[in-house]
Amino acid sequence: MGRGIEKAKIFQSEIDRSDFLDRVAKLCYKGNLIVYAWALLPSHFHLLLRTGRESLSRSMKQLLTGYVVNFNLRHKRHGHLFQNRYKSIICEEDPYLLELTRYIHLNPLRAGIVKNLGELRRYPWAGHAVVMGKRKADWQDIKTILAYFGKRRREAVQRYEEFLEEGVSQGRRPELVGGGLIRSMGGWSQVLSLRRKGDQVPSDQRILGSGEFVEELLLEAEKREKETLRLSRRVRGLDELMREIVKGERIEEGGLRSGGRGKEVIRVRRIFCQLAVRRMGYPGAEVARYLGVPLRTTLRSTITTNTFLG
Protein backbone atom coordinates (compact mmCIF):
# COMPACT_ATOMS: atom_id res chain seq x y z
CA MET A 1 0.00 0.00 0.00
CA GLY A 2 1.23 3.49 -0.80
CA ARG A 3 -0.38 6.85 -0.12
CA GLY A 4 0.24 10.35 -1.39
CA ILE A 5 2.04 12.76 0.92
CA GLU A 6 -0.46 14.90 2.87
CA LYS A 7 -3.28 12.99 1.13
CA ALA A 8 -2.15 14.32 -2.25
CA LYS A 9 -3.37 12.65 -5.45
CA ILE A 10 -0.78 10.24 -6.80
CA PHE A 11 -2.87 9.59 -9.93
CA GLN A 12 -4.15 12.71 -11.66
CA SER A 13 -4.81 11.31 -15.12
CA GLU A 14 -5.16 8.11 -17.13
CA ILE A 15 -1.57 8.64 -18.28
CA ASP A 16 -0.44 8.45 -14.66
CA ARG A 17 -2.36 5.25 -14.04
CA SER A 18 -1.15 3.64 -17.25
CA ASP A 19 2.44 4.58 -16.47
CA PHE A 20 2.17 2.98 -13.01
CA LEU A 21 0.64 -0.23 -14.38
CA ASP A 22 3.20 -0.44 -17.19
CA ARG A 23 5.92 -0.43 -14.55
CA VAL A 24 4.15 -3.11 -12.53
CA ALA A 25 3.78 -5.18 -15.71
CA LYS A 26 7.51 -4.96 -16.50
CA LEU A 27 8.38 -6.24 -13.03
CA CYS A 28 5.97 -9.13 -13.53
CA TYR A 29 7.37 -9.98 -16.98
CA LYS A 30 10.87 -10.07 -15.47
CA GLY A 31 9.69 -12.54 -12.85
CA ASN A 32 10.29 -10.10 -9.99
CA LEU A 33 6.64 -9.95 -8.90
CA ILE A 34 3.49 -12.06 -9.16
CA VAL A 35 0.39 -9.87 -8.79
CA TYR A 36 -2.96 -11.35 -7.74
CA ALA A 37 -5.01 -8.24 -7.00
CA TRP A 38 -4.63 -4.48 -7.32
CA ALA A 39 -6.53 -1.21 -7.19
CA LEU A 40 -5.58 2.35 -8.04
CA LEU A 41 -7.41 5.14 -6.25
CA PRO A 42 -6.68 8.87 -6.56
CA SER A 43 -4.57 9.12 -3.40
CA HIS A 44 -3.31 5.57 -2.90
CA PHE A 45 -2.76 2.11 -4.39
CA HIS A 46 -3.07 -1.48 -3.19
CA LEU A 47 -1.12 -4.46 -4.51
CA LEU A 48 -1.48 -8.09 -3.44
CA LEU A 49 1.62 -9.85 -4.66
CA ARG A 50 4.21 -12.56 -4.19
CA THR A 51 7.89 -11.74 -4.58
CA GLY A 52 9.89 -13.50 -7.28
CA ARG A 53 13.50 -13.14 -8.35
CA GLU A 54 14.05 -9.83 -6.57
CA SER A 55 13.34 -8.72 -3.03
CA LEU A 56 10.22 -6.68 -2.37
CA SER A 57 12.24 -3.61 -1.39
CA ARG A 58 14.23 -3.66 -4.64
CA SER A 59 11.13 -4.15 -6.79
CA MET A 60 9.19 -1.41 -5.01
CA LYS A 61 12.12 0.96 -5.34
CA GLN A 62 12.19 0.39 -9.10
CA LEU A 63 8.44 0.86 -9.34
CA LEU A 64 8.01 3.94 -7.18
CA THR A 65 11.22 5.83 -7.97
CA GLY A 66 10.65 5.62 -11.71
CA TYR A 67 6.99 6.53 -11.35
CA VAL A 68 7.69 9.59 -9.17
CA VAL A 69 10.36 10.91 -11.56
CA ASN A 70 7.96 10.73 -14.52
CA PHE A 71 5.01 12.02 -12.49
CA ASN A 72 7.00 15.10 -11.41
CA LEU A 73 8.10 15.79 -14.97
CA ARG A 74 4.55 15.45 -16.32
CA HIS A 75 3.02 17.70 -13.69
CA LYS A 76 5.94 20.14 -13.36
CA ARG A 77 6.43 19.53 -9.66
CA HIS A 78 9.33 18.66 -7.34
CA GLY A 79 9.90 16.67 -4.19
CA HIS A 80 8.30 13.64 -2.57
CA LEU A 81 5.04 12.21 -3.83
CA PHE A 82 4.45 9.30 -1.45
CA GLN A 83 3.88 9.48 2.29
CA ASN A 84 6.92 7.90 3.91
CA ARG A 85 7.76 4.34 2.89
CA TYR A 86 5.16 2.07 1.33
CA LYS A 87 3.41 -0.15 3.89
CA SER A 88 3.81 -3.90 3.50
CA ILE A 89 2.15 -6.80 5.31
CA ILE A 90 3.42 -10.36 5.13
CA CYS A 91 0.35 -12.56 4.67
CA GLU A 92 -0.35 -16.23 5.21
CA GLU A 93 -1.81 -17.56 1.95
CA ASP A 94 -4.75 -19.42 3.50
CA PRO A 95 -7.18 -17.90 4.20
CA TYR A 96 -5.92 -14.39 3.48
CA LEU A 97 -5.25 -14.69 -0.25
CA LEU A 98 -8.96 -14.64 -1.12
CA GLU A 99 -9.93 -12.25 1.68
CA LEU A 100 -7.35 -9.69 0.57
CA THR A 101 -8.25 -10.12 -3.10
CA ARG A 102 -11.85 -9.29 -2.23
CA TYR A 103 -10.88 -6.42 0.03
CA ILE A 104 -8.62 -4.81 -2.58
CA HIS A 105 -10.96 -5.28 -5.53
CA LEU A 106 -13.86 -3.73 -3.60
CA ASN A 107 -11.88 -0.59 -2.81
CA PRO A 108 -13.28 1.50 -5.68
CA LEU A 109 -16.81 0.63 -4.55
CA ARG A 110 -16.13 1.47 -0.89
CA ALA A 111 -14.54 4.75 -1.98
CA GLY A 112 -17.61 5.71 -4.04
CA ILE A 113 -15.68 5.78 -7.32
CA VAL A 114 -18.13 3.23 -8.73
CA LYS A 115 -21.74 2.88 -7.62
CA ASN A 116 -22.27 -0.87 -7.82
CA LEU A 117 -20.74 -4.20 -8.82
CA GLY A 118 -21.88 -3.71 -12.40
CA GLU A 119 -19.73 -0.58 -12.69
CA LEU A 120 -16.89 -2.24 -10.78
CA ARG A 121 -16.90 -5.05 -13.35
CA ARG A 122 -15.95 -2.50 -16.01
CA TYR A 123 -13.76 -0.22 -13.87
CA PRO A 124 -10.38 -0.19 -15.68
CA TRP A 125 -8.17 0.65 -12.70
CA ALA A 126 -8.65 -2.41 -10.51
CA GLY A 127 -7.85 -6.07 -11.05
CA HIS A 128 -11.49 -7.16 -10.71
CA ALA A 129 -12.21 -6.25 -14.33
CA VAL A 130 -9.32 -8.50 -15.41
CA VAL A 131 -10.66 -11.47 -13.44
CA MET A 132 -14.09 -10.89 -14.99
CA GLY A 133 -12.59 -10.83 -18.49
CA LYS A 134 -13.57 -7.19 -19.14
CA ARG A 135 -10.00 -5.91 -19.26
CA LYS A 136 -6.77 -7.46 -20.54
CA ALA A 137 -3.67 -7.57 -18.32
CA ASP A 138 -1.71 -10.72 -19.03
CA TRP A 139 0.75 -9.84 -16.25
CA GLN A 140 -1.94 -10.35 -13.58
CA ASP A 141 -2.21 -13.89 -12.22
CA ILE A 142 -5.94 -14.67 -12.29
CA LYS A 143 -5.57 -18.45 -12.59
CA THR A 144 -4.46 -18.84 -8.98
CA ILE A 145 -7.52 -16.95 -7.70
CA LEU A 146 -10.06 -18.62 -9.97
CA ALA A 147 -8.69 -22.07 -9.13
CA TYR A 148 -10.27 -21.67 -5.69
CA PHE A 149 -13.72 -21.35 -7.26
CA GLY A 150 -13.83 -24.13 -9.82
CA LYS A 151 -12.09 -25.88 -12.71
CA ARG A 152 -14.18 -24.36 -15.49
CA ARG A 153 -13.55 -20.70 -16.09
CA ARG A 154 -17.17 -19.58 -16.53
CA GLU A 155 -18.25 -21.34 -13.34
CA ALA A 156 -15.21 -20.06 -11.42
CA VAL A 157 -15.80 -16.45 -12.51
CA GLN A 158 -19.43 -16.62 -11.43
CA ARG A 159 -18.56 -18.03 -8.00
CA TYR A 160 -15.76 -15.49 -7.60
CA GLU A 161 -18.18 -12.63 -8.25
CA GLU A 162 -20.64 -14.10 -5.76
CA PHE A 163 -17.82 -14.23 -3.22
CA LEU A 164 -17.04 -10.58 -3.96
CA GLU A 165 -20.68 -9.59 -3.55
CA GLU A 166 -20.78 -11.23 -0.12
CA GLY A 167 -18.03 -8.86 0.96
CA VAL A 168 -19.90 -5.65 0.09
CA SER A 169 -21.88 -5.69 3.33
CA GLN A 170 -18.73 -6.24 5.41
CA GLY A 171 -17.60 -2.65 4.90
CA ARG A 172 -14.06 -1.67 5.79
CA ARG A 173 -11.85 -4.44 7.16
CA PRO A 174 -9.27 -2.84 9.47
CA GLU A 175 -8.01 -6.25 10.55
CA LEU A 176 -6.75 -6.83 7.00
CA VAL A 177 -4.70 -3.65 6.72
CA GLY A 178 -3.69 -2.62 10.21
CA GLY A 179 -4.31 -5.39 12.69
CA GLY A 180 -1.42 -7.79 12.17
CA LEU A 181 -0.46 -10.01 15.09
CA ILE A 182 3.16 -8.90 15.20
CA ARG A 183 4.31 -5.48 14.02
CA SER A 184 7.74 -4.37 12.97
CA MET A 185 9.49 -1.09 12.37
CA GLY A 186 12.44 -1.07 10.00
CA GLY A 187 12.94 -4.80 9.52
CA TRP A 188 13.37 -8.08 11.34
CA SER A 189 15.89 -6.77 13.89
CA GLN A 190 13.28 -4.38 15.21
CA VAL A 191 10.63 -7.12 15.21
CA LEU A 192 12.76 -9.20 17.57
CA SER A 193 13.74 -6.23 19.73
CA LEU A 194 10.12 -5.13 20.22
CA ARG A 195 9.10 -8.71 20.90
CA ARG A 196 11.65 -9.05 23.72
CA LYS A 197 10.48 -5.79 25.30
CA GLY A 198 6.81 -6.69 24.90
CA ASP A 199 6.14 -3.40 23.10
CA GLN A 200 3.34 -2.86 20.60
CA VAL A 201 4.39 -0.07 18.24
CA PRO A 202 2.54 0.93 15.03
CA SER A 203 4.84 0.69 12.02
CA ASP A 204 5.26 -0.18 8.36
CA GLN A 205 5.70 -3.95 8.14
CA ARG A 206 3.24 -6.41 9.64
CA ILE A 207 2.47 -10.07 9.65
CA LEU A 208 -1.08 -11.19 8.90
CA GLY A 209 -1.68 -14.82 9.73
CA SER A 210 -2.17 -17.46 12.37
CA GLY A 211 -0.07 -17.59 15.51
CA GLU A 212 1.81 -20.60 14.13
CA PHE A 213 2.63 -18.73 10.91
CA VAL A 214 3.85 -15.68 12.84
CA GLU A 215 5.96 -17.81 15.17
CA GLU A 216 7.55 -19.64 12.23
CA LEU A 217 8.64 -16.37 10.61
CA LEU A 218 10.02 -15.02 13.88
CA LEU A 219 11.98 -18.20 14.58
CA GLU A 220 13.52 -17.99 11.12
CA ALA A 221 14.46 -14.34 11.68
CA GLU A 222 15.92 -15.14 15.11
CA LYS A 223 18.01 -17.96 13.63
CA ARG A 224 19.45 -15.63 10.98
CA GLU A 225 20.25 -12.97 13.56
CA LYS A 226 22.11 -15.52 15.72
CA GLU A 227 24.17 -16.61 12.72
CA THR A 228 25.08 -12.99 12.08
CA LEU A 229 26.03 -12.43 15.74
CA ARG A 230 28.21 -15.56 15.81
CA LEU A 231 30.13 -14.32 12.80
CA SER A 232 30.67 -10.81 14.19
CA ARG A 233 31.91 -12.21 17.54
CA ARG A 234 34.31 -14.61 15.86
CA VAL A 235 36.31 -11.97 14.02
CA ARG A 236 38.43 -9.16 15.46
CA GLY A 237 39.20 -6.85 12.56
CA LEU A 238 38.12 -5.78 9.08
CA ASP A 239 40.68 -8.02 7.38
CA GLU A 240 39.45 -11.05 9.29
CA LEU A 241 35.82 -10.12 8.62
CA MET A 242 36.62 -9.79 4.93
CA ARG A 243 38.25 -13.24 4.85
CA GLU A 244 35.24 -14.83 6.56
CA ILE A 245 32.73 -13.21 4.21
CA VAL A 246 34.74 -13.90 1.05
CA LYS A 247 35.05 -17.54 2.09
CA GLY A 248 31.39 -17.91 3.06
CA GLU A 249 29.95 -16.09 0.04
CA ARG A 250 32.50 -17.44 -2.47
CA ILE A 251 33.25 -14.07 -3.98
CA GLU A 252 36.50 -12.33 -4.92
CA GLU A 253 37.79 -9.82 -2.36
CA GLY A 254 38.95 -7.51 -5.15
CA GLY A 255 35.40 -7.04 -6.37
CA LEU A 256 34.22 -5.88 -2.94
CA ARG A 257 37.09 -3.42 -2.54
CA SER A 258 37.12 -1.90 -6.02
CA GLY A 259 33.73 -0.21 -6.11
CA GLY A 260 32.17 -2.94 -8.26
CA ARG A 261 28.45 -2.50 -9.01
CA GLY A 262 27.41 -6.05 -9.80
CA LYS A 263 24.27 -7.30 -8.07
CA GLU A 264 26.08 -9.98 -6.04
CA VAL A 265 28.93 -7.61 -5.13
CA ILE A 266 26.49 -5.01 -3.82
CA ARG A 267 24.62 -7.64 -1.79
CA VAL A 268 27.78 -9.00 -0.10
CA ARG A 269 29.21 -5.51 0.44
CA ARG A 270 25.99 -4.61 2.23
CA ILE A 271 26.46 -7.56 4.58
CA PHE A 272 30.05 -6.50 5.26
CA CYS A 273 28.99 -2.92 6.05
CA GLN A 274 26.22 -4.02 8.39
CA LEU A 275 28.50 -6.31 10.36
CA ALA A 276 31.38 -3.86 10.49
CA VAL A 277 29.33 -0.81 11.50
CA ARG A 278 26.34 -2.18 13.39
CA ARG A 279 27.88 -5.25 15.05
CA MET A 280 31.57 -4.40 15.40
CA GLY A 281 31.26 -0.65 15.96
CA TYR A 282 33.52 0.61 13.18
CA PRO A 283 32.86 4.20 11.95
CA GLY A 284 31.23 4.34 8.53
CA ALA A 285 34.07 6.50 7.18
CA GLU A 286 36.68 3.88 8.15
CA VAL A 287 34.69 1.08 6.52
CA ALA A 288 34.25 3.19 3.39
CA ARG A 289 38.02 3.79 3.16
CA TYR A 290 38.68 0.09 3.66
CA LEU A 291 36.28 -0.85 0.85
CA GLY A 292 37.37 1.98 -1.40
CA VAL A 293 33.82 3.28 -1.83
CA PRO A 294 32.16 6.64 -1.04
CA LEU A 295 30.87 7.08 2.51
CA ARG A 296 27.29 7.46 1.23
CA THR A 297 27.49 3.91 -0.12
CA THR A 298 28.43 2.59 3.31
CA LEU A 299 25.69 4.58 5.01
CA ARG A 300 23.10 3.39 2.50
CA SER A 301 24.17 -0.21 3.09
CA THR A 302 23.89 0.03 6.88
CA ILE A 303 20.41 1.59 6.76
CA THR A 304 19.01 -1.72 5.45
CA THR A 305 18.64 -3.77 8.62
CA ASN A 306 16.79 -6.79 7.29
CA THR A 307 19.65 -8.33 5.28
CA PHE A 308 21.31 -11.21 7.11
CA LEU A 309 24.12 -13.61 6.29
CA GLY A 310 22.65 -17.10 6.01
N, C-alpha and C positions, 0 to 999 in steps of 0.2 A: 504494500500500500504506500502511496506517495501523495502528499498534499501540497498545494501551493502555499508559498510563504504569505502569512497574514491573510489567509483564505483567498489569495489571488487566483484568477483563472489560469490554469496551465494549458487549457485547450481553448483557443479563441476562434478557431475556424476549422473547416474540414481539412485544410492543408496541414494544420497542426496534428490533428488526429491521425491522418494518413501517414504523416512522417513518423509518428510514434509507433504505429503498428508495423510500418515497414522495417523499423529497427528491431522490433520484437521478432518479426518474421526471419530476419537475417540471423539472429541468434539461434532461432529454432532450426533453420536450415543447416547451420554449422554443427548442430548437435549439442549446443551449450545449454539450451533450455527445452523443456517439454511443457507446453501450456495447455491446461485443461479448461480453464474458464478465465474470463476477463471482462472488464467493464470500464469504459472511459466516461467520466462525468466532468463537468466544467472545471471543478477545482481539485479533483483527485482521480486516481486510478486504482484498480484492484487487479491483481494477477494471481491466479492459482497455478503453480508450476512445480515441476521437479527439475532439479539441477542435472546437468549432463556432464560434458567434458570439462567445463570450467566451473569454478566456484561461483556461488551466488553473488558475492561481493564484486567479483571481476565482471560478471555479466551485467549486473545492474549499473556498474560504473560506465561501461560501454554504452548502455542504453540511455542513461540519464544525462551523462556529460554531452554526448553528441546531440541529443534532443535539445538541451538547454542552449547550446551554442547556436544551433539553427533557429530556435525560437527567438532568441534575442536579436539575431540578425533580421529576421522577418518583421519583428515588431519594434525594431529600433529602440531597444532597451538594454540595460546593463545590470549586472549583479545576479544574485541568487534568484532562482525561480521556485525551488522546492523548500518546504519547511523542514529544516534539519535533515537527518538521514532518513531514507525510506524505512518503513517499519516492516519487519519480517517475523513470521510466526512459523515455527517448525510444527508440522501437523502429522498426526498418526493417520495413515490412509483410511482405515476402517474405524469408525464410520464417518470420518470428517470429510473425505473426498467428495461425497455426494452432498453433504450438508453445506459445504463451502461453495460448491458449484451452484447450488440453488441460491444461497445467500448473495453471491456475487452477481449472478445473472438477473436477480430481482432488483438490483440497485437502482436502475433507471426508473422502475415503477415506484419504488419507495420514495425516490427523490422527486417524483411528479413530472419527470421528463416525458414519460409516456403515460397514457391514461389507463390502459388495460393490457391484458396479455396478448390481445390481438395486435396492438401497436408494438408491444415488446418483441413479438415474433418477427417484425420487419425492421426493428431498430438496428441501424448499421454499426453502432459503436459498442456492442456487447456481444459476447460469444454465443448467446442464446440463439441468435438468428442463424449462426453457422450450424449449430446442432440441429436446428429445425430445417436446414437445407435452403434457407432464404438468402443466405449470403455465402460467398466462397472465401475460404481462408484455409488453404491446404496445410498451413503450418500449425493449425490448432488440432490437438488430438481429441477427436470426438468419439473414436472407437472405444477407448477405455471407459468413457462415461456411459455410452449406450449399451455396452456389454453387460452392465448391471441390470438393464431393463428388458433384455430379450435378445434372441439370436437373429431374428429378422428385423431389418432396419425400420420398416414402417411401424411394426408393433412396438419396437423399442422407443422410437420417437414419440409415439402416442403416450406410452407409460411415463416417459421422462417428463412430458409436458404436464401430465396429471400430477406428477410428483412436485413439479414447480408450482402448480396452482395451489397445492396443499400448503405451500409455504407462504402464500400471500397473507393469510390471516395471522401469521406468527409475528409480523411486524419486524422491528429491528432486533438483531440477535447479538447483544453485547458480549455474550459468552464466547462468540466465534471470533471476535476481533480484539478483545481486551481482557478476557478473563482466563488466560492461560494458567496452568497449575504452578509452573515455575517461571519466574521472570529473570531476564538478564539485562545487563547494561554494559555494552562494550565487548561482549564475547564471553567465551566459556570460563575464563579466569574469574570474571566478576560473578558469574553464576555460582561457582563453587564458593567464593568468598562470602557472598550474601547468604548462601545456604548455611555455612558454618555459623554465621552471626544470627541466623534466624530472622533476617530483615526481609521485608516485602517492599520493594521499591519499584514504582512504575518505570518502564524503560522501553527500548526499541525491539528487542528480540524476545520471543516467548515460545513456550512449548504448549501445544494444544493436543492433549491425548490422555490416555489412561495413566494411572499412577505407575503401572509397570513399564509403560513406554517411556515416561519421564525418567524413571529410575535407571533404565537401561542407557539412556543418553548421558545421564550424569555420571554413571559409572565409567562409561567410555571416556568422557572428558577427564575424569579424575585419573584414570590410568595413563592418559597421554601426558597430563601435567606431571605425574610422578616420574615418568620416563625423562621428561625435560629436566626436572630437578636433579635426578641422579646424574645426568650428563654434566650439568653445570657445577655440581659438587665435586665431580671426579677430576676436573681440570683446574689448573692454577694460573694460566695465562692465555693470552690471545693465540700464541703459536700452538699451544697444546689444544686449545679449543678448535683451531683451524684443522689440525691433524685429525681430531676425532670426527669432525663433521665431514671432511673430505673422504675419510675412510668409510663412514656410515652411509653417505649419500652417493659414493662412487662418482665423484666429480673432480675435475682438475682444479688445483688450488689457484693456478694462474688465471683461470676464468673469473674466479671470485674477486681477485685482487687487481683486475685490469679494467674494471668498469664495464664488463660485458653486459649486454642487454637481453640475452637469451632468456626464454621463459623459465627454464630450469635453474639457470644461474641466479636470476632474480629471486626465485623461491628459496633457494638455499642461502643466499646472502641475507634474506629476511630472517631466516632462522638464526643465523650467526649474530646478527644485530640484536635480536631479541634476547638471546642468551647473554651476550656480552654486556649489554646495557641494563636490561631489566633484572637478570639473575646474578651477574657478577659485579655489577656496579661501575663498569667503565664509563667515562664520559663519552657522549656521542661524538665529540670532535676527535677524540683519540681513536675511536673505532673507525671513523671515516678516514683518518690518515692511514691507518693500518690497511684498510681495504683499497685505498686509492680512489675513493669516490667522494662527491660533494657531501657536506654535512646534511643537506636537506634530504638526500637519499637515505641516510642512516636514520634520521628522525622519522621519515615516512615509513620506514620498515618497522620501527619500534612502536608506532602507533597501533599497528595491527596486532591485537593481543590474542587472536583466536587461531594462530598458526602454531602448531606443535610439531616437534620431531617425533616420528613414530612410523 
